[in-house]
Amino acid sequence: MIDVHAHYFPPAYTEAFARLSGGRKAWPEHPADLTDRVAGLEEAGVERQVIGLGHNQPYFADADASAECARIANDVYAEAIAPHDRLSAFGAVPLPHAALAVAEAARCLDDLGFAGIGLGTTAVERTLDDPEFEPLWAELDRRGTTVFLHPVGTPDVATTGMDAWMMGPKFGGPHEATIATARIVLSGLTQRHPSIKFVVAPLGGTLPYLWRRFEEMSEVHIKAGRLSFEVEGDPLDELRRIYYDTSLSDAAAPFQLVADLVGIDQIVLGTDDPRVRPVDWIAAIKAIPGVDERVLAETARTKLGL
């Protein structure tokens, strides 16, 4: 089995993040030693797990601070996964600074041998379809990179009331994934850069539930001529080319909804380890009708190159 969604926030990174971000906290902090993590993967039968920064991306207004934080994160990850055959990593890049992001992405993929690049759904209040990010997308497309998209934390949680009861990460995060996915499709980004293999956590967020609304929205823009240059054909087909991980829910109904909409070949295993124990999450996922080798490993291995 191949787990595409896991995190690692050791003290070496959380301390650098706090220093370079001006006091912001990267949470939760994880033990530096990955021995127990790897033992858990062995127990669960996971051949390979790809770790990433998730919501703790090195996205700061200060370019130098952002670049240094990304470099530290990637060096920490490279050192951490080196002794463990079961671990790989998604590299981090210093957005919103596109030129620096291109350089760090190249280092991650060429020098460090990472499995792909992990990106947040926004970067310092900029969306992923910001025109200034085009050089990064062009480089990732040229390389046929696997890009893992993860929510970064709803910025307006206080004004929306999502600051209570963990509503920001629990409810806000899936909405962020939905909006980011809709934007990369409607902006034409996925069509301009078809060799990028996007994986969206968690299971497309609220997008599957809002599928018909997306279709209606697309139709309005197409009729108005707003998508004539960027998107040709059916935007829903672009959504069906994206991959979605299983980290949203271990219930059968959400999984089956996504499988019906995009096809089971577009769903890959994601646990969100260490938030949950892989052995428990995977047991629940495997119990869902329709889950087979494609979800557990084949798609990640053959289509994503993981």
ZABAMAR-861981 format. One line per 2 residues: number of its first residue (from 1); for each residue x, y, z of C-alpha. Coordinates in Angstrom, 3 decimals. Layout:
<sites>
NUM) X/Y/Z | ...
</sites>
This chain:
<sites>
1) 0.000/0.000/0.000 | 1.069/3.587/-0.669
3) -0.040/6.418/1.634 | 0.091/9.814/-0.107
5) -1.024/11.944/2.851 | 1.042/12.158/6.032
7) 2.849/14.865/7.982 | 6.054/15.448/9.930
9) 6.631/18.607/11.987 | 9.741/17.987/14.126
11) 11.298/20.617/16.435 | 13.957/21.469/13.832
13) 11.179/22.747/11.577 | 8.724/24.192/14.086
15) 11.498/26.262/15.692 | 12.670/27.580/12.319
17) 9.086/28.328/11.307 | 8.484/30.372/14.471
19) 11.718/32.300/14.041 | 11.258/33.096/10.359
21) 7.518/33.754/10.432 | 7.706/36.321/13.203
23) 6.328/34.109/15.930 | 3.646/32.080/14.192
25) 3.302/28.511/15.412 | 3.585/25.411/13.262
27) 1.382/22.772/14.895 | 1.251/20.114/16.127
29) 4.884/19.377/16.909 | 5.944/15.783/16.259
31) 8.845/13.788/17.695 | 11.986/13.992/15.598
33) 12.538/10.230/15.795 | 10.525/8.389/13.123
35) 11.180/4.884/14.463 | 7.653/4.519/15.863
37) 6.178/5.991/12.682 | 7.918/3.422/10.524
39) 6.889/0.634/12.885 | 3.296/1.773/12.467
41) 3.630/1.611/8.698 | 5.020/-1.888/8.914
43) 2.124/-2.908/11.167 | -0.377/-1.471/8.677
45) 1.316/-3.029/5.655 | 2.208/0.330/4.071
47) 5.058/-0.055/1.625 | 5.585/3.680/1.174
49) 4.329/6.817/2.887 | 4.881/10.321/1.518
51) 5.256/12.995/4.200 | 4.622/16.693/3.682
53) 4.149/20.014/5.446 | 0.402/20.194/4.899
55) -0.951/23.376/6.496 | 2.486/24.474/7.793
57) 3.851/25.754/4.498 | 6.753/28.281/4.454
59) 4.619/31.010/2.902 | 5.697/34.441/4.183
61) 5.634/37.921/2.678 | 9.386/38.215/3.268
63) 11.062/36.366/0.389 | 14.318/35.618/2.196
65) 12.520/34.217/5.233 | 10.239/32.102/3.083
67) 13.148/30.705/1.060 | 15.182/29.894/4.154
69) 12.260/28.170/5.835 | 11.544/26.058/2.742
71) 15.200/25.103/2.474 | 15.322/24.080/6.136
73) 12.129/22.042/5.790 | 13.430/20.158/2.782
75) 16.817/19.495/4.361 | 15.099/18.205/7.507
77) 12.872/15.937/5.419 | 15.761/14.632/3.340
79) 17.705/13.710/6.455 | 14.652/12.166/8.117
81) 13.635/9.866/5.273 | 17.152/8.774/4.295
83) 17.374/5.832/6.742 | 13.834/4.580/6.028
85) 12.903/2.744/2.820 | 9.202/3.192/3.587
87) 9.316/7.010/3.595 | 9.312/9.571/0.796
89) 8.565/13.291/0.822 | 6.716/16.056/-0.963
91) 9.023/19.062/-1.121 | 8.090/22.566/0.015
93) 8.584/25.768/-1.981 | 8.652/29.416/-0.839
95) 5.495/30.896/-2.308 | 4.376/33.531/-3.204
97) 7.892/34.119/-4.561 | 7.732/32.305/-7.897
99) 11.376/32.469/-8.992 | 12.565/31.190/-5.628
101) 9.872/28.514/-5.691 | 11.056/27.262/-9.082
103) 14.632/27.003/-7.823 | 13.657/25.146/-4.645
105) 11.352/22.808/-6.543 | 14.237/21.882/-8.822
107) 16.447/21.198/-5.793 | 13.754/18.992/-4.254
109) 13.264/16.959/-7.395 | 16.829/16.819/-8.701
111) 19.115/16.906/-5.677 | 16.922/15.526/-2.901
113) 14.998/12.991/-4.977 | 11.595/13.816/-3.506
115) 8.397/12.230/-4.789 | 6.822/15.529/-5.798
117) 5.908/18.959/-4.480 | 3.423/19.779/-1.728
119) 1.503/23.044/-1.972 | -0.974/24.874/0.216
121) -4.307/25.956/-1.219 | -3.342/29.640/-0.897
123) -0.098/31.545/-0.298 | -0.084/34.852/1.613
125) -3.631/35.636/0.436 | -2.862/34.685/-3.165
127) -4.687/31.884/-4.952 | -2.866/29.189/-6.870
129) -4.034/30.555/-10.222 | -2.287/33.886/-9.586
131) -0.589/34.825/-12.894 | 2.709/35.432/-11.087
133) 2.873/31.705/-10.235 | 2.877/30.691/-13.904
135) 6.669/30.047/-14.030 | 6.302/27.502/-11.239
137) 3.454/25.706/-12.989 | 5.390/25.677/-16.254
139) 8.392/24.067/-14.565 | 6.298/21.476/-12.735
141) 4.446/20.679/-15.953 | 7.722/20.271/-17.843
143) 8.785/17.690/-15.286 | 5.427/15.883/-15.079
145) 5.425/16.496/-11.328 | 3.010/15.038/-8.805
147) 1.640/18.001/-6.833 | -0.167/17.416/-3.542
149) -2.623/20.183/-2.554 | -3.460/20.629/1.143
151) -5.528/23.267/2.989 | -3.478/25.818/4.920
153) -6.006/27.176/7.419 | -8.993/29.398/6.768
155) -7.785/33.004/7.187 | -11.118/34.436/8.337
157) -11.989/31.914/11.029 | -12.649/34.601/13.633
159) -15.164/36.509/11.524 | -16.936/33.385/10.307
161) -17.172/31.800/13.741 | -15.030/28.845/12.665
163) -12.524/29.577/15.417 | -14.683/27.599/17.865
165) -14.695/23.816/18.315 | -11.891/23.316/15.737
167) -14.251/24.337/12.938 | -11.412/26.032/11.041
169) -9.427/22.881/10.240 | -12.370/20.471/10.335
171) -14.868/22.437/8.208 | -12.800/25.281/6.741
173) -10.045/23.060/5.366 | -12.325/21.022/3.076
175) -13.892/24.249/1.773 | -10.405/25.580/0.968
177) -9.652/22.433/-1.004 | -12.893/22.891/-2.933
179) -12.196/26.504/-3.862 | -8.575/25.834/-4.818
181) -9.585/22.922/-7.044 | -12.332/24.926/-8.724
183) -9.923/27.792/-9.390 | -7.168/25.708/-10.962
185) -9.768/24.209/-13.311 | -11.786/27.321/-14.178
187) -8.654/29.425/-14.680 | -7.442/26.933/-17.259
189) -4.375/26.039/-15.197 | -4.957/22.290/-15.446
191) -5.398/22.515/-19.214 | -2.353/24.708/-19.763
193) -0.239/22.298/-17.717 | -1.703/18.841/-18.368
195) 1.422/16.938/-17.298 | 1.052/18.005/-13.660
197) -0.585/15.252/-11.642 | -2.672/16.998/-8.975
199) -3.698/15.153/-5.806 | -6.246/17.007/-3.674
201) -6.787/16.385/0.029 | -9.108/15.577/1.633
203) -11.158/13.647/-0.965 | -11.866/16.859/-2.848
205) -13.230/18.583/0.250 | -16.839/19.636/-0.253
207) -16.526/19.607/-4.041 | -18.217/16.227/-4.614
209) -21.264/17.380/-2.647 | -21.284/20.641/-4.632
211) -20.600/18.968/-7.986 | -23.848/20.163/-9.564
213) -23.187/23.720/-8.362 | -19.767/23.611/-10.024
215) -21.389/22.436/-13.224 | -23.926/25.285/-13.116
217) -21.186/27.828/-12.408 | -19.103/26.544/-15.303
219) -22.050/26.740/-17.676 | -22.660/30.374/-16.766
221) -19.039/31.325/-17.425 | -18.890/29.385/-20.681
223) -22.041/31.081/-22.002 | -20.623/34.469/-20.999
225) -17.439/33.734/-22.929 | -15.221/33.968/-19.884
227) -13.736/30.505/-20.338 | -13.396/30.481/-24.110
229) -9.599/30.759/-24.110 | -8.790/28.915/-20.898
231) -11.137/25.930/-20.883 | -12.321/24.066/-23.952
233) -14.830/21.309/-23.578 | -16.302/20.247/-20.266
235) -14.665/21.573/-17.069 | -16.023/18.503/-15.310
237) -13.596/16.432/-17.362 | -10.770/18.430/-15.812
239) -12.044/17.539/-12.345 | -12.040/13.905/-13.432
241) -8.329/14.098/-14.290 | -7.436/15.177/-10.747
243) -6.669/12.607/-8.032 | -8.316/12.624/-4.614
245) -7.123/11.014/-1.379 | -9.138/9.127/1.230
247) -8.323/11.331/4.231 | -11.689/13.126/4.512
249) -13.764/10.279/5.885 | -13.629/6.569/6.552
251) -17.364/6.226/5.826 | -18.587/4.464/2.712
253) -20.978/7.133/1.423 | -18.455/9.958/0.756
255) -16.060/7.532/-0.910 | -18.761/6.076/-3.146
257) -19.951/9.561/-4.126 | -16.460/10.511/-5.296
259) -15.985/7.168/-7.044 | -19.241/7.693/-8.938
261) -18.223/11.216/-9.996 | -14.569/10.815/-10.998
263) -13.987/7.062/-11.159 | -12.284/4.820/-8.675
265) -9.025/5.078/-10.641 | -8.709/8.689/-9.443
267) -8.832/7.893/-5.709 | -5.664/7.164/-3.741
269) -4.974/6.120/-0.179 | -4.318/8.949/2.296
271) -4.309/8.509/6.064 | -3.290/11.920/7.500
273) -0.840/10.080/9.759 | -0.043/10.780/12.619
275) -3.466/12.359/13.244 | -4.803/8.825/12.935
277) -3.123/5.453/13.191 | -2.605/4.058/9.688
279) -3.562/0.533/10.765 | -6.957/1.762/11.984
281) -7.685/4.122/9.086 | -6.657/1.626/6.444
283) -8.781/-1.110/8.008 | -11.806/1.187/7.766
285) -11.007/2.194/4.178 | -10.494/-1.420/3.081
287) -13.911/-2.286/4.504 | -15.641/0.150/2.123
289) -17.295/-1.672/-0.802 | -15.421/-1.033/-4.026
291) -12.031/-0.294/-2.494 | -9.410/-2.397/-4.218
293) -5.751/-2.456/-5.244 | -6.229/0.638/-7.413
295) -7.029/2.783/-4.384 | -4.538/1.148/-2.064
297) -1.492/1.245/-4.330 | -1.867/0.742/-8.065
299) -2.928/4.266/-9.029 | -0.283/5.892/-6.826
301) 2.383/3.611/-8.222 | 1.535/3.544/-11.931
303) -0.105/6.937/-12.504 | 1.603/9.138/-9.895
305) 4.978/7.430/-9.953 | 5.081/7.001/-6.199
</sites>
